[in-house]
Amino acid sequence: MRLSECIHQKSYERVTRLVRRHFITLVPALVVFALLLTLPVGAAWLLRTVFPSLETSATLLPIIVLFGSGYYIAVLLFFYSYFLDFYLDLLVITNDRLIDMEQVGIFARHTAEVDLYKIQDITSEVKGVFASLFNYGDLLIQTAGAVERFVVEGVPRPDTLRQEILDLATGDRAYHQKTT
């Protein structure tokens, strides 16, 4: 599905920026994924060492292979759902509004939007050593709309993004004051 089908873009509206979470926020999941993939290899080595007759067993070996296969499928499903959540979380910034699309699980998506002129305050937070080193953090957006507070997590260069949104909001406010 194209982005214009997801957000129902207005005729005068143009997308100025698409923001995803910083790639470094995926690294802890990759490390856990790698550890979970190596766990059965270590367990198989331990079982072969302790019980050498297990490899020749006609009933136990297929059961172990079946459980190992189920384990790998579960780990792959875990990583797939995490990657979907990472990749499909998206902040769309246009010249008229912010659209926050957040993937919730594999089959659910939450979308919220706010007109730029309704933005009251934006705070950027960079917490921790890794966040400071790789320059990523959270944006907290206070609005006067139905959704009072947007939280966009793990975005790259949050200070620059905050200033960019504030500049767009100022321009949108001036446009709305001129037309009324």
Stockholm file with secondary structure:
# STOCKHOLM 1.0

chainA/1-180         MRLSECIHQKSYERVTRLVRRHFITLVPALVVFALLLTLPVGAAWLLRTVFPSLETSATLLPIIVLFGSGYYIAVLLFFYSYFLDFYLDLLVITNDRLIDMEQVGIFARHTAEVDLYKIQDITSEVKGVFASLFNYGDLLIQTAGAVERFVVEGVPRPDTLRQEILDLATGDRAYHQKTT
#=GR chainA/1-180 SS CCHHHHHTCCTTCCEEEEECCCGGGGHHHHHHHHHHHHHHHHHHHHHHHHCGGGGGCTTHHHHHHHHHHHHHHHHHHHHHHHHHHHHHCEEEEESSEEEEEEEETTTEEEEEEEEGGGEEEEEEECCSHHHHHHTEEEEEEEESSSSCEEEEEEEESHHHHHHHHHHHHHHHHHHHHHHC
#=GC SS_cons         CCHHHHHTCCTTCCEEEEECCCGGGGHHHHHHHHHHHHHHHHHHHHHHHHCGGGGGCTTHHHHHHHHHHHHHHHHHHHHHHHHHHHHHCEEEEESSEEEEEEEETTTEEEEEEEEGGGEEEEEEECCSHHHHHHTEEEEEEEESSSSCEEEEEEEESHHHHHHHHHHHHHHHHHHHHHHC
//
